[in-house]
Amino acid sequence: MAKKRVVTTKINGRPVEFLCEPRQTLLEVLRENLDMIGTKEGCSNGNCGACTILIDGKAVDSCLVLAVEAEGMNIETIEGVASADGLHPLQQAFLEEAALQCGICTPGLIMSAKALLAQNPDPTEEEIRFALAGNLCRCTGYDKIVRAVQSAAKMGCASAAK
């Protein structure tokens, strides 16, 4: 058994310190050690995007990142998207456009869309589809999801996406 490591990072704007084994993925630590179960496990090999989080503002599959690599990073998970005042405009757009069903892919799609809108506040449909290409949805199809991201962009979601 490998010696556990202490990792100091920021998650959803708060300083966090956790112990992990060098072999543990960030997804595993988020869900099992930190009880942050909003980030979903889908494929465990980087193909589905269900576990997408933001690391220093970039969309990343947390199943492909070792937890020890998170040292000093700024991490944002789906738990950090809504505020005490309510849903983030992107989350609201997903609801209004019926862009979700089972919920497995939704957190990852929202995180990928959030990263896109932070960089490009007025993306074209093609740019949205490209940004979400690493996220698989087996329930709704992608048209409603694309419409939700377009709607969020129209609401000025980019300023809230940062």
PAKE-799382 format. One record per residue (C-alpha): residue number from 1; x, y, z; residue in three letters. Coordinates in Angstrom, 1 decimal, padded with zeros to 4 digits. Layout:
<node><resi>NUM</resi><x>X</x><y>Y</y><z>Z</z><resn>ALA</resn></node>
...
//
This chain:
<node><resi>1</resi><x>000.0</x><y>000.0</y><z>000.0</z><resn>MET</resn></node>
<node><resi>2</resi><x>001.4</x><y>003.4</y><z>-001.0</z><resn>ALA</resn></node>
<node><resi>3</resi><x>001.8</x><y>006.1</y><z>001.5</z><resn>LYS</resn></node>
<node><resi>4</resi><x>-001.1</x><y>008.6</y><z>001.5</z><resn>LYS</resn></node>
<node><resi>5</resi><x>-000.4</x><y>012.1</y><z>000.4</z><resn>ARG</resn></node>
<node><resi>6</resi><x>-001.7</x><y>015.4</y><z>001.7</z><resn>VAL</resn></node>
<node><resi>7</resi><x>-003.1</x><y>017.6</y><z>-001.1</z><resn>VAL</resn></node>
<node><resi>8</resi><x>-004.0</x><y>021.3</y><z>-000.5</z><resn>THR</resn></node>
<node><resi>9</resi><x>-006.2</x><y>022.8</y><z>-003.1</z><resn>THR</resn></node>
<node><resi>10</resi><x>-009.3</x><y>025.1</y><z>-003.6</z><resn>LYS</resn></node>
<node><resi>11</resi><x>-012.6</x><y>023.5</y><z>-004.4</z><resn>ILE</resn></node>
<node><resi>12</resi><x>-015.5</x><y>025.8</y><z>-005.2</z><resn>ASN</resn></node>
<node><resi>13</resi><x>-013.7</x><y>028.8</y><z>-003.8</z><resn>GLY</resn></node>
<node><resi>14</resi><x>-012.8</x><y>027.2</y><z>-000.5</z><resn>ARG</resn></node>
<node><resi>15</resi><x>-009.5</x><y>025.9</y><z>000.7</z><resn>PRO</resn></node>
<node><resi>16</resi><x>-009.5</x><y>022.2</y><z>001.0</z><resn>VAL</resn></node>
<node><resi>17</resi><x>-007.0</x><y>019.7</y><z>002.3</z><resn>GLU</resn></node>
<node><resi>18</resi><x>-007.4</x><y>016.0</y><z>001.8</z><resn>PHE</resn></node>
<node><resi>19</resi><x>-005.5</x><y>012.7</y><z>002.1</z><resn>LEU</resn></node>
<node><resi>20</resi><x>-005.3</x><y>010.4</y><z>-000.9</z><resn>CYS</resn></node>
<node><resi>21</resi><x>-003.4</x><y>007.5</y><z>-002.2</z><resn>GLU</resn></node>
<node><resi>22</resi><x>-001.2</x><y>008.3</y><z>-005.2</z><resn>PRO</resn></node>
<node><resi>23</resi><x>-003.3</x><y>006.0</y><z>-007.4</z><resn>ARG</resn></node>
<node><resi>24</resi><x>-006.7</x><y>007.6</y><z>-006.6</z><resn>GLN</resn></node>
<node><resi>25</resi><x>-008.3</x><y>009.7</y><z>-009.2</z><resn>THR</resn></node>
<node><resi>26</resi><x>-009.7</x><y>013.2</y><z>-008.5</z><resn>LEU</resn></node>
<node><resi>27</resi><x>-013.2</x><y>011.8</y><z>-009.3</z><resn>LEU</resn></node>
<node><resi>28</resi><x>-012.8</x><y>009.1</y><z>-006.7</z><resn>GLU</resn></node>
<node><resi>29</resi><x>-011.6</x><y>011.6</y><z>-004.0</z><resn>VAL</resn></node>
<node><resi>30</resi><x>-014.4</x><y>014.1</y><z>-004.8</z><resn>LEU</resn></node>
<node><resi>31</resi><x>-017.1</x><y>011.5</y><z>-004.5</z><resn>ARG</resn></node>
<node><resi>32</resi><x>-015.8</x><y>009.1</y><z>-001.9</z><resn>GLU</resn></node>
<node><resi>33</resi><x>-013.6</x><y>011.2</y><z>000.4</z><resn>ASN</resn></node>
<node><resi>34</resi><x>-015.2</x><y>014.6</y><z>000.1</z><resn>LEU</resn></node>
<node><resi>35</resi><x>-018.8</x><y>013.5</y><z>-000.4</z><resn>ASP</resn></node>
<node><resi>36</resi><x>-019.2</x><y>015.7</y><z>-003.5</z><resn>MET</resn></node>
<node><resi>37</resi><x>-021.4</x><y>013.3</y><z>-005.4</z><resn>ILE</resn></node>
<node><resi>38</resi><x>-022.7</x><y>015.8</y><z>-008.0</z><resn>GLY</resn></node>
<node><resi>39</resi><x>-019.8</x><y>014.9</y><z>-010.3</z><resn>THR</resn></node>
<node><resi>40</resi><x>-020.8</x><y>011.6</y><z>-011.9</z><resn>LYS</resn></node>
<node><resi>41</resi><x>-018.9</x><y>008.6</y><z>-012.8</z><resn>GLU</resn></node>
<node><resi>42</resi><x>-019.7</x><y>007.3</y><z>-016.2</z><resn>GLY</resn></node>
<node><resi>43</resi><x>-017.0</x><y>005.5</y><z>-018.1</z><resn>CYS</resn></node>
<node><resi>44</resi><x>-013.9</x><y>005.9</y><z>-015.9</z><resn>SER</resn></node>
<node><resi>45</resi><x>-011.8</x><y>006.3</y><z>-019.1</z><resn>ASN</resn></node>
<node><resi>46</resi><x>-012.4</x><y>009.8</y><z>-020.3</z><resn>GLY</resn></node>
<node><resi>47</resi><x>-014.9</x><y>009.0</y><z>-023.0</z><resn>ASN</resn></node>
<node><resi>48</resi><x>-018.2</x><y>010.2</y><z>-021.6</z><resn>CYS</resn></node>
<node><resi>49</resi><x>-017.6</x><y>013.6</y><z>-019.9</z><resn>GLY</resn></node>
<node><resi>50</resi><x>-020.0</x><y>012.8</y><z>-017.0</z><resn>ALA</resn></node>
<node><resi>51</resi><x>-017.2</x><y>013.6</y><z>-014.5</z><resn>CYS</resn></node>
<node><resi>52</resi><x>-016.2</x><y>017.0</y><z>-016.1</z><resn>THR</resn></node>
<node><resi>53</resi><x>-015.1</x><y>019.6</y><z>-013.6</z><resn>ILE</resn></node>
<node><resi>54</resi><x>-013.2</x><y>022.9</y><z>-014.1</z><resn>LEU</resn></node>
<node><resi>55</resi><x>-009.5</x><y>023.0</y><z>-013.1</z><resn>ILE</resn></node>
<node><resi>56</resi><x>-008.2</x><y>026.5</y><z>-013.3</z><resn>ASP</resn></node>
<node><resi>57</resi><x>-011.1</x><y>027.4</y><z>-015.5</z><resn>GLY</resn></node>
<node><resi>58</resi><x>-010.6</x><y>024.5</y><z>-018.0</z><resn>LYS</resn></node>
<node><resi>59</resi><x>-013.0</x><y>021.6</y><z>-018.5</z><resn>ALA</resn></node>
<node><resi>60</resi><x>-011.3</x><y>018.4</y><z>-017.5</z><resn>VAL</resn></node>
<node><resi>61</resi><x>-012.4</x><y>014.8</y><z>-017.1</z><resn>ASP</resn></node>
<node><resi>62</resi><x>-011.8</x><y>014.2</y><z>-013.4</z><resn>SER</resn></node>
<node><resi>63</resi><x>-011.5</x><y>010.4</y><z>-014.0</z><resn>CYS</resn></node>
<node><resi>64</resi><x>-008.3</x><y>011.1</y><z>-015.8</z><resn>LEU</resn></node>
<node><resi>65</resi><x>-006.6</x><y>013.3</y><z>-013.2</z><resn>VAL</resn></node>
<node><resi>66</resi><x>-004.8</x><y>011.8</y><z>-010.2</z><resn>LEU</resn></node>
<node><resi>67</resi><x>-005.9</x><y>013.5</y><z>-007.0</z><resn>ALA</resn></node>
<node><resi>68</resi><x>-002.3</x><y>014.3</y><z>-006.1</z><resn>VAL</resn></node>
<node><resi>69</resi><x>-002.1</x><y>016.4</y><z>-009.3</z><resn>GLU</resn></node>
<node><resi>70</resi><x>-004.7</x><y>018.8</y><z>-007.8</z><resn>ALA</resn></node>
<node><resi>71</resi><x>-002.1</x><y>020.3</y><z>-005.5</z><resn>GLU</resn></node>
<node><resi>72</resi><x>-002.5</x><y>024.1</y><z>-005.6</z><resn>GLY</resn></node>
<node><resi>73</resi><x>-005.2</x><y>024.0</y><z>-008.3</z><resn>MET</resn></node>
<node><resi>74</resi><x>-008.5</x><y>025.8</y><z>-008.3</z><resn>ASN</resn></node>
<node><resi>75</resi><x>-011.2</x><y>023.3</y><z>-008.8</z><resn>ILE</resn></node>
<node><resi>76</resi><x>-014.9</x><y>023.9</y><z>-009.5</z><resn>GLU</resn></node>
<node><resi>77</resi><x>-017.5</x><y>021.2</y><z>-009.4</z><resn>THR</resn></node>
<node><resi>78</resi><x>-021.2</x><y>021.2</y><z>-010.1</z><resn>ILE</resn></node>
<node><resi>79</resi><x>-021.8</x><y>021.8</y><z>-006.4</z><resn>GLU</resn></node>
<node><resi>80</resi><x>-020.1</x><y>025.2</y><z>-006.7</z><resn>GLY</resn></node>
<node><resi>81</resi><x>-022.2</x><y>026.5</y><z>-009.7</z><resn>VAL</resn></node>
<node><resi>82</resi><x>-025.5</x><y>027.5</y><z>-008.0</z><resn>ALA</resn></node>
<node><resi>83</resi><x>-025.4</x><y>030.2</y><z>-005.4</z><resn>SER</resn></node>
<node><resi>84</resi><x>-027.4</x><y>030.7</y><z>-002.2</z><resn>ALA</resn></node>
<node><resi>85</resi><x>-029.7</x><y>032.9</y><z>-004.3</z><resn>ASP</resn></node>
<node><resi>86</resi><x>-030.6</x><y>030.0</y><z>-006.6</z><resn>GLY</resn></node>
<node><resi>87</resi><x>-029.6</x><y>028.3</y><z>-009.7</z><resn>LEU</resn></node>
<node><resi>88</resi><x>-026.9</x><y>029.6</y><z>-012.0</z><resn>HIS</resn></node>
<node><resi>89</resi><x>-028.4</x><y>030.9</y><z>-015.3</z><resn>PRO</resn></node>
<node><resi>90</resi><x>-026.9</x><y>028.0</y><z>-017.1</z><resn>LEU</resn></node>
<node><resi>91</resi><x>-028.6</x><y>025.5</y><z>-014.8</z><resn>GLN</resn></node>
<node><resi>92</resi><x>-031.9</x><y>027.5</y><z>-015.2</z><resn>GLN</resn></node>
<node><resi>93</resi><x>-031.5</x><y>027.3</y><z>-019.0</z><resn>ALA</resn></node>
<node><resi>94</resi><x>-031.1</x><y>023.6</y><z>-018.8</z><resn>PHE</resn></node>
<node><resi>95</resi><x>-034.3</x><y>023.3</y><z>-016.9</z><resn>LEU</resn></node>
<node><resi>96</resi><x>-036.3</x><y>025.7</y><z>-019.1</z><resn>GLU</resn></node>
<node><resi>97</resi><x>-035.1</x><y>024.0</y><z>-022.3</z><resn>GLU</resn></node>
<node><resi>98</resi><x>-035.7</x><y>020.5</y><z>-020.9</z><resn>ALA</resn></node>
<node><resi>99</resi><x>-032.1</x><y>019.7</y><z>-021.6</z><resn>ALA</resn></node>
<node><resi>100</resi><x>-031.9</x><y>016.9</y><z>-019.0</z><resn>LEU</resn></node>
<node><resi>101</resi><x>-033.5</x><y>013.6</y><z>-018.1</z><resn>GLN</resn></node>
<node><resi>102</resi><x>-031.6</x><y>011.0</y><z>-016.1</z><resn>CYS</resn></node>
<node><resi>103</resi><x>-029.1</x><y>013.5</y><z>-014.7</z><resn>GLY</resn></node>
<node><resi>104</resi><x>-025.9</x><y>011.4</y><z>-015.2</z><resn>ILE</resn></node>
<node><resi>105</resi><x>-024.5</x><y>013.6</y><z>-018.0</z><resn>CYS</resn></node>
<node><resi>106</resi><x>-026.0</x><y>016.9</y><z>-016.8</z><resn>THR</resn></node>
<node><resi>107</resi><x>-023.3</x><y>018.1</y><z>-014.4</z><resn>PRO</resn></node>
<node><resi>108</resi><x>-020.5</x><y>017.4</y><z>-016.9</z><resn>GLY</resn></node>
<node><resi>109</resi><x>-022.4</x><y>019.2</y><z>-019.7</z><resn>LEU</resn></node>
<node><resi>110</resi><x>-023.1</x><y>022.2</y><z>-017.5</z><resn>ILE</resn></node>
<node><resi>111</resi><x>-019.4</x><y>022.4</y><z>-016.5</z><resn>MET</resn></node>
<node><resi>112</resi><x>-018.2</x><y>022.1</y><z>-020.1</z><resn>SER</resn></node>
<node><resi>113</resi><x>-020.8</x><y>024.8</y><z>-021.2</z><resn>ALA</resn></node>
<node><resi>114</resi><x>-019.7</x><y>027.0</y><z>-018.3</z><resn>LYS</resn></node>
<node><resi>115</resi><x>-016.0</x><y>026.8</y><z>-019.4</z><resn>ALA</resn></node>
<node><resi>116</resi><x>-017.1</x><y>027.6</y><z>-023.0</z><resn>LEU</resn></node>
<node><resi>117</resi><x>-019.2</x><y>030.6</y><z>-022.0</z><resn>LEU</resn></node>
<node><resi>118</resi><x>-016.4</x><y>032.0</y><z>-019.8</z><resn>ALA</resn></node>
<node><resi>119</resi><x>-014.1</x><y>032.0</y><z>-022.9</z><resn>GLN</resn></node>
<node><resi>120</resi><x>-016.7</x><y>032.8</y><z>-025.6</z><resn>ASN</resn></node>
<node><resi>121</resi><x>-019.8</x><y>034.6</y><z>-024.4</z><resn>PRO</resn></node>
<node><resi>122</resi><x>-021.6</x><y>034.4</y><z>-027.7</z><resn>ASP</resn></node>
<node><resi>123</resi><x>-020.7</x><y>031.0</y><z>-029.3</z><resn>PRO</resn></node>
<node><resi>124</resi><x>-022.2</x><y>029.7</y><z>-032.5</z><resn>THR</resn></node>
<node><resi>125</resi><x>-024.1</x><y>026.5</y><z>-032.6</z><resn>GLU</resn></node>
<node><resi>126</resi><x>-021.0</x><y>024.8</y><z>-034.2</z><resn>GLU</resn></node>
<node><resi>127</resi><x>-018.8</x><y>026.1</y><z>-031.4</z><resn>GLU</resn></node>
<node><resi>128</resi><x>-021.2</x><y>024.9</y><z>-028.7</z><resn>ILE</resn></node>
<node><resi>129</resi><x>-021.4</x><y>021.4</y><z>-030.3</z><resn>ARG</resn></node>
<node><resi>130</resi><x>-017.6</x><y>021.3</y><z>-030.6</z><resn>PHE</resn></node>
<node><resi>131</resi><x>-017.2</x><y>022.3</y><z>-026.9</z><resn>ALA</resn></node>
<node><resi>132</resi><x>-019.6</x><y>019.7</y><z>-025.8</z><resn>LEU</resn></node>
<node><resi>133</resi><x>-018.3</x><y>016.9</y><z>-028.1</z><resn>ALA</resn></node>
<node><resi>134</resi><x>-016.6</x><y>015.2</y><z>-025.1</z><resn>GLY</resn></node>
<node><resi>135</resi><x>-019.9</x><y>014.9</y><z>-023.2</z><resn>ASN</resn></node>
<node><resi>136</resi><x>-022.2</x><y>012.0</y><z>-024.1</z><resn>LEU</resn></node>
<node><resi>137</resi><x>-025.9</x><y>012.1</y><z>-023.5</z><resn>CYS</resn></node>
<node><resi>138</resi><x>-028.0</x><y>009.0</y><z>-024.0</z><resn>ARG</resn></node>
<node><resi>139</resi><x>-031.4</x><y>010.4</y><z>-023.0</z><resn>CYS</resn></node>
<node><resi>140</resi><x>-032.2</x><y>013.8</y><z>-024.4</z><resn>THR</resn></node>
<node><resi>141</resi><x>-030.3</x><y>014.2</y><z>-027.6</z><resn>GLY</resn></node>
<node><resi>142</resi><x>-028.2</x><y>017.2</y><z>-028.1</z><resn>TYR</resn></node>
<node><resi>143</resi><x>-030.6</x><y>019.8</y><z>-029.7</z><resn>ASP</resn></node>
<node><resi>144</resi><x>-032.1</x><y>020.7</y><z>-026.3</z><resn>LYS</resn></node>
<node><resi>145</resi><x>-028.7</x><y>020.9</y><z>-024.7</z><resn>ILE</resn></node>
<node><resi>146</resi><x>-027.4</x><y>023.2</y><z>-027.5</z><resn>VAL</resn></node>
<node><resi>147</resi><x>-030.5</x><y>025.4</y><z>-027.1</z><resn>ARG</resn></node>
<node><resi>148</resi><x>-030.0</x><y>025.6</y><z>-023.4</z><resn>ALA</resn></node>
<node><resi>149</resi><x>-026.4</x><y>026.8</y><z>-023.9</z><resn>VAL</resn></node>
<node><resi>150</resi><x>-027.6</x><y>029.3</y><z>-026.5</z><resn>GLN</resn></node>
<node><resi>151</resi><x>-030.3</x><y>030.5</y><z>-024.1</z><resn>SER</resn></node>
<node><resi>152</resi><x>-027.8</x><y>031.0</y><z>-021.3</z><resn>ALA</resn></node>
<node><resi>153</resi><x>-025.5</x><y>032.9</y><z>-023.6</z><resn>ALA</resn></node>
<node><resi>154</resi><x>-028.4</x><y>035.2</y><z>-024.5</z><resn>LYS</resn></node>
<node><resi>155</resi><x>-029.1</x><y>035.8</y><z>-020.8</z><resn>MET</resn></node>
<node><resi>156</resi><x>-025.6</x><y>037.1</y><z>-020.4</z><resn>GLY</resn></node>
<node><resi>157</resi><x>-024.4</x><y>033.9</y><z>-018.7</z><resn>CYS</resn></node>
<node><resi>158</resi><x>-020.8</x><y>034.6</y><z>-019.5</z><resn>ALA</resn></node>
<node><resi>159</resi><x>-020.4</x><y>037.1</y><z>-016.7</z><resn>SER</resn></node>
<node><resi>160</resi><x>-021.9</x><y>034.5</y><z>-014.3</z><resn>ALA</resn></node>
<node><resi>161</resi><x>-019.8</x><y>031.7</y><z>-015.9</z><resn>ALA</resn></node>
<node><resi>162</resi><x>-016.6</x><y>033.0</y><z>-014.4</z><resn>LYS</resn></node>
//
